[in-house]
Amino acid sequence: MSQAAVELNYVVSGQGPWVTLVHSLASDRTLLDAQASLLERRFTVLRVDVRGHGGSPAPAGPYTMGALAQDVQNLFDRLGVERTAWVGVSLGGMIGLTHAIRLPGVIDRLAIADTTAGYPREAHASWRDRIAAVRERGMSAVVQGTLSRWFTADFLARESAQADHFAQMIAATPVEGFAGCCEAIIGYDVSAELGHIRCPTLVMVGAEDQATPPAMAQALAEGIEGARLHVIPGAAHQASVERGAEFNAQLGAFLEEAR
């Protein structure tokens, strides 16, 4: 975690025990606005923009997952957050897993969705291809491919306004931030360390997620002692958006167990 830290952009709302919401690659803190609206009635909700995304700085990469976790811990230190639940989607889940393993004792409940403990080496080329594409042609080069991984074809056809919104969100991601976080994903693998996670854990995944398939979620749940797995039918990689009601019901019940 020696990479220089950045001060993350963030929003705090609500009152009660802390819950931290961390978004996916190529999005920003607003991805989890619906979850924040639900949770802020009973929790103090912290939404962050990951390094290189939203209103947070996008320094030259590559980044590491450890540095991304340390960025959030530095924010916890500034805000006086000693204990928090963590809700992470995709990249946000990877950062949460890294934090729980390497900075233990801060996360007291871990809810991760559509994420993985690491990609096989043969998948790294596709991440490098995305880095090359955005450096050559900008973020527009990955918008359509990202949308097709994030959502089912039915959702994209039915919810064209939402699809346009997310296309704009992807396109607005700084190239350096996207590329730096892709490098962090390439260098990330905590599969051998999952047994170090001791906090209650909920793993969710869209049944049609091709980016981090249900098999990856199952491996996470099996590797973390006592973890629960919930597969959400009819959803792809952004299950929190595509099947928000079911996602929120599972999340809310899990977090309420600690109250």
C-alpha positions as CSV (number, residue, x, y, z in Angstrom):
1,M,0.0,0.0,0.0
2,S,2.9,2.3,-0.7
3,Q,1.2,4.2,-3.6
4,A,0.5,7.8,-2.8
5,A,-2.9,8.3,-1.3
6,V,-5.6,10.6,-2.7
7,E,-8.4,12.4,-0.8
8,L,-11.6,10.9,-2.0
9,N,-14.8,12.8,-2.9
10,Y,-17.7,11.6,-0.7
11,V,-21.2,12.3,0.6
12,V,-22.5,11.5,4.1
13,S,-26.3,11.2,4.8
14,G,-28.5,9.7,7.5
15,Q,-28.0,8.9,11.1
16,G,-27.0,5.7,12.9
17,P,-24.3,3.0,12.5
18,W,-22.0,3.6,9.6
19,V,-22.5,2.0,6.2
20,T,-20.0,2.6,3.4
21,L,-21.2,2.2,-0.3
22,V,-18.6,1.7,-3.0
23,H,-19.4,1.6,-6.7
24,S,-18.2,-0.4,-9.7
25,L,-15.5,0.4,-12.3
26,A,-16.6,3.2,-14.8
27,S,-19.3,4.6,-12.5
28,D,-19.4,6.8,-9.5
29,R,-21.0,7.2,-6.1
30,T,-24.5,7.9,-7.6
31,L,-24.7,4.2,-8.7
32,L,-25.8,3.4,-5.2
33,D,-28.1,6.3,-4.6
34,A,-31.2,4.0,-4.4
35,Q,-29.5,2.0,-1.7
36,A,-28.5,5.2,0.1
37,S,-32.1,6.4,0.1
38,L,-33.2,3.2,1.7
39,L,-30.4,2.9,4.3
40,E,-30.1,6.5,5.4
41,R,-33.3,6.1,7.4
42,R,-31.5,3.9,9.9
43,F,-27.8,4.3,9.2
44,T,-25.2,6.9,8.5
45,V,-24.4,6.3,4.9
46,L,-21.0,7.1,3.4
47,R,-20.8,7.1,-0.4
48,V,-17.4,7.5,-2.0
49,D,-16.0,8.1,-5.4
50,V,-13.2,5.6,-5.9
51,R,-9.8,7.0,-7.0
52,G,-10.0,8.0,-10.7
53,H,-13.8,8.2,-10.7
54,G,-16.5,10.9,-10.2
55,G,-15.2,13.8,-8.2
56,S,-12.1,12.1,-6.8
57,P,-8.6,12.7,-8.2
58,A,-7.4,10.6,-11.1
59,P,-3.6,10.5,-10.7
60,A,-1.4,8.7,-13.2
61,G,-1.6,4.9,-12.7
62,P,-1.2,2.1,-12.5
63,Y,-3.2,1.7,-9.2
64,T,-3.2,-1.3,-6.9
65,M,-6.2,-2.7,-5.0
66,G,-4.3,-2.1,-1.8
67,A,-4.0,1.6,-2.6
68,L,-7.7,1.8,-3.3
69,A,-8.5,0.2,0.0
70,Q,-6.1,2.6,1.8
71,D,-7.7,5.6,0.2
72,V,-11.0,4.6,1.9
73,Q,-9.3,3.9,5.2
74,N,-7.7,7.3,5.1
75,L,-11.2,8.8,4.7
76,F,-12.4,6.7,7.6
77,D,-9.6,8.1,9.7
78,R,-10.5,11.7,8.7
79,L,-14.2,11.1,9.5
80,G,-13.6,9.2,12.7
81,V,-15.2,6.0,11.3
82,E,-14.0,3.2,13.6
83,R,-16.5,0.5,12.5
84,T,-18.6,0.3,9.3
85,A,-20.6,-2.1,7.2
86,W,-19.3,-2.2,3.6
87,V,-21.5,-2.5,0.5
88,G,-19.5,-3.0,-2.6
89,V,-20.5,-3.6,-6.2
90,S,-17.9,-5.2,-8.6
91,L,-14.7,-3.1,-8.1
92,G,-16.3,-1.9,-4.9
93,G,-16.5,-5.5,-3.7
94,M,-12.9,-6.2,-4.6
95,I,-11.8,-3.1,-2.6
96,G,-14.0,-4.3,0.3
97,L,-12.5,-7.8,0.3
98,T,-9.0,-6.3,0.2
99,H,-9.8,-4.0,3.1
100,A,-11.3,-6.8,5.2
101,I,-8.2,-8.9,4.7
102,R,-5.4,-6.3,5.0
103,L,-7.0,-3.8,7.3
104,P,-9.0,-6.1,9.6
105,G,-11.3,-5.0,12.4
106,V,-12.9,-1.9,10.6
107,I,-15.5,-3.6,8.5
108,D,-18.1,-5.3,10.7
109,R,-20.4,-6.6,7.9
110,L,-19.5,-7.1,4.3
111,A,-22.1,-7.2,1.5
112,I,-20.5,-7.6,-1.9
113,A,-22.3,-8.0,-5.2
114,D,-21.3,-9.1,-8.7
115,T,-17.6,-9.3,-7.8
116,T,-14.7,-11.8,-7.6
117,A,-11.7,-12.8,-5.6
118,G,-9.6,-12.5,-8.7
119,Y,-9.6,-13.2,-12.5
120,P,-7.7,-16.1,-14.0
121,R,-4.5,-15.2,-15.9
122,E,-6.1,-15.9,-19.2
123,A,-8.6,-13.1,-18.6
124,H,-5.9,-10.4,-18.1
125,A,-5.5,-9.9,-21.8
126,S,-9.1,-8.6,-22.1
127,W,-8.4,-6.0,-19.4
128,R,-5.2,-4.9,-21.2
129,D,-7.2,-4.6,-24.4
130,R,-9.6,-2.2,-22.7
131,I,-6.8,-0.1,-21.3
132,A,-5.3,0.1,-24.8
133,A,-8.7,1.0,-26.3
134,V,-9.4,3.9,-24.0
135,R,-5.9,5.3,-24.3
136,E,-6.2,5.3,-28.0
137,R,-9.9,6.3,-28.5
138,G,-11.2,7.5,-25.2
139,M,-13.9,6.1,-23.0
140,S,-16.4,6.0,-25.9
141,A,-14.5,2.9,-27.1
142,V,-15.8,0.8,-24.1
143,V,-19.3,2.3,-23.6
144,Q,-21.3,-0.3,-25.5
145,G,-19.3,-3.3,-24.4
146,T,-19.6,-2.2,-20.8
147,L,-23.4,-1.7,-21.1
148,S,-23.8,-5.2,-22.6
149,R,-21.9,-6.7,-19.6
150,W,-23.7,-4.6,-17.0
151,F,-27.3,-5.3,-18.1
152,T,-29.4,-7.9,-19.9
153,A,-30.6,-7.2,-23.4
154,D,-34.2,-7.0,-22.1
155,F,-33.3,-4.3,-19.6
156,L,-31.4,-2.2,-22.2
157,A,-34.4,-2.4,-24.6
158,R,-37.0,-1.7,-21.9
159,E,-35.2,1.0,-19.9
160,S,-33.6,3.1,-22.7
161,A,-33.5,6.3,-20.5
162,Q,-31.5,4.4,-17.8
163,A,-29.3,2.9,-20.4
164,D,-28.5,6.4,-21.7
165,H,-27.8,7.6,-18.2
166,F,-25.3,4.8,-17.6
167,A,-23.7,5.3,-21.0
168,Q,-23.0,8.9,-20.0
169,M,-21.7,7.8,-16.7
170,I,-19.2,5.4,-18.3
171,A,-18.2,8.0,-20.9
172,A,-17.5,10.6,-18.1
173,T,-15.0,8.3,-16.3
174,P,-11.5,9.7,-16.6
175,V,-9.3,7.6,-18.9
176,E,-6.5,7.6,-16.4
177,G,-8.9,6.5,-13.6
178,F,-10.4,3.7,-15.7
179,A,-7.0,2.4,-16.9
180,G,-5.4,2.7,-13.4
181,C,-8.3,0.7,-11.9
182,C,-8.0,-1.9,-14.7
183,E,-4.4,-2.4,-13.8
184,A,-5.4,-2.8,-10.1
185,I,-7.9,-5.6,-11.2
186,I,-5.2,-7.3,-13.2
187,G,-2.9,-7.4,-10.2
188,Y,-5.6,-8.5,-7.8
189,D,-6.1,-12.0,-6.4
190,V,-7.2,-12.6,-2.8
191,S,-8.6,-16.1,-3.4
192,A,-6.0,-17.7,-1.1
193,E,-6.7,-15.1,1.7
194,L,-10.5,-15.3,1.9
195,G,-10.2,-17.4,5.1
196,H,-8.9,-14.4,6.9
197,I,-12.2,-12.6,6.6
198,R,-14.1,-13.0,9.9
199,C,-17.0,-10.6,9.6
200,P,-20.5,-11.7,8.5
201,T,-20.6,-11.6,4.7
202,L,-23.4,-11.6,2.1
203,V,-22.5,-12.4,-1.5
204,M,-25.0,-11.5,-4.2
205,V,-24.8,-12.0,-7.9
206,G,-27.0,-11.6,-11.0
207,A,-27.9,-15.0,-12.4
208,E,-27.0,-13.7,-15.9
209,D,-23.8,-11.9,-14.9
210,Q,-21.2,-12.8,-17.5
211,A,-18.5,-10.5,-16.1
212,T,-18.3,-12.1,-12.6
213,P,-20.5,-15.2,-13.1
214,P,-22.4,-17.0,-10.3
215,A,-19.5,-19.5,-10.1
216,M,-17.2,-16.7,-8.9
217,A,-19.7,-15.7,-6.3
218,Q,-20.1,-19.3,-5.1
219,A,-16.3,-19.5,-4.8
220,L,-16.3,-16.4,-2.7
221,A,-19.1,-17.7,-0.4
222,E,-17.3,-21.0,0.0
223,G,-14.0,-19.3,0.8
224,I,-15.4,-17.0,3.5
225,E,-16.5,-18.7,6.7
226,G,-20.2,-18.4,7.2
227,A,-20.8,-16.4,4.1
228,R,-24.2,-16.5,2.4
229,L,-24.8,-16.6,-1.3
230,H,-27.9,-15.1,-3.0
231,V,-28.4,-15.4,-6.7
232,I,-30.7,-12.7,-8.2
233,P,-32.7,-14.0,-11.2
234,G,-33.1,-11.9,-14.4
235,A,-30.1,-9.7,-13.6
236,A,-26.6,-9.3,-15.2
237,H,-23.6,-7.5,-13.7
238,Q,-25.5,-4.5,-12.2
239,A,-28.0,-6.5,-10.2
240,S,-28.4,-3.6,-7.7
241,V,-29.9,-1.6,-10.6
242,E,-31.6,-4.2,-12.7
243,R,-33.4,-6.0,-9.8
244,G,-33.2,-3.2,-7.2
245,A,-36.1,-4.3,-5.1
246,E,-34.8,-7.8,-4.5
247,F,-31.2,-6.6,-4.0
248,N,-32.4,-4.0,-1.5
249,A,-34.5,-6.5,0.4
250,Q,-31.6,-8.8,0.8
251,L,-29.2,-6.0,1.7
252,G,-31.6,-4.4,4.2
253,A,-32.3,-7.7,6.0
254,F,-28.6,-8.4,6.2
255,L,-27.7,-5.1,7.7
256,E,-30.6,-5.0,10.1
257,E,-29.3,-8.2,11.7
258,A,-26.5,-6.1,13.3
259,R,-28.9,-3.6,14.9
